[in-house]
Amino acid sequence: MTTATLDKRPPLAPLPWGRWSLRSGALIYLGSMLIIPLLVILHDDLRAGLGEFWHAVTLPIAWHALLLTLWTSALMAAINAVMGTLTAYVLVRYDFPGKPLLNAVVDLPLAIPTLVTGVMLVVLFGPQQALGAWLSQRLGINIIFAPPGIILALLFITFPFVVRAIQPVLQDLDREPEAAAATLGAGGWTTFRRVILPALSVPILSGTLLSFARGIGEFGAIVIVAGNIPFQTQTAAVYVLGEIESSDQLGASAMSVVLLAIAFGLIVLVGLLQRRSARRTS
């Protein structure tokens, strides 16, 4: 058999069992690791009825913990939207000494335990520390065991979400409209506001929503910097721990389902935004 004859042979068809085995393996893993635990906690929460679920969520202590979680996470997300956008712009558009190191530091909060984040903030802003004591005595601002500590912890943990959502889009952004705007006399701020920022609207919103979803479920850093003070610094995740310790499984499950529903809704919204943006660009 000649080489020409070998080249003319049709390529072997892929084995169907290989494709189905890959799909089955992925679906089984997804179901066992994610879907089944979610269904179990949902069933455990609703077995007493919707009335008991609503009562457990609307208890004054639970409602305060949920509201504290939502407004601190929302404020954190708004700050991250601004500072994450500026950081991504600097990392993409400017060259300076130490840029690779700074780019690596952005991902550091994703690699270290959140408990370490809480300890770092206590060491920096604790009432016995120089900076914490100065802020408390001179400005009347308490960081540790107060909502500002919660916001700082969430800012540190979720900062990479906005930066990494914007950075690749900004790197691939066409520079010709910016050059055209500069030719027409537009300044740097005008060009950024009217040319660059609209192109980054979807990644900014996506990163902001992801950071918000991550913030509402944070526990490790919050329990260190804020403690577990009901009606003051007790967030929803810390409230769940308190209910488990007091053997109130229904209360813990009810708050867990609320947090899961909020996070799932935000993630679905991010997916819709990204798909719509992909259709527009294509």
Buried (B, 14 or more C-beta within 10 A) or exposed (E): EEEEEEEEEEEEEEEEEEEEEEEEEEEEEEEEEEEEEEEEBBEBBBEBEEEBBEBBBEBEBBEBBBEBBBEBBBBBBEBBBEBBBEBBBEBBBEEEEEEEEEBEEBEEBEEEEBEEBBBBBBEBBBBEBEEBEEBBEEEEEBBBBBBBBBBBBBBBBBBBBBBBBBBEBBEEBEEEBBEEBBEEEBEEEEBBEEBBEEBBEBBBBBBBBBBBBBBBBBBBBBBBBBBBEBEEBBBBBBBBBBBBEEEBEBBBBBBBBBBBEBBEEBEEBBEEBBEEBEEEEE
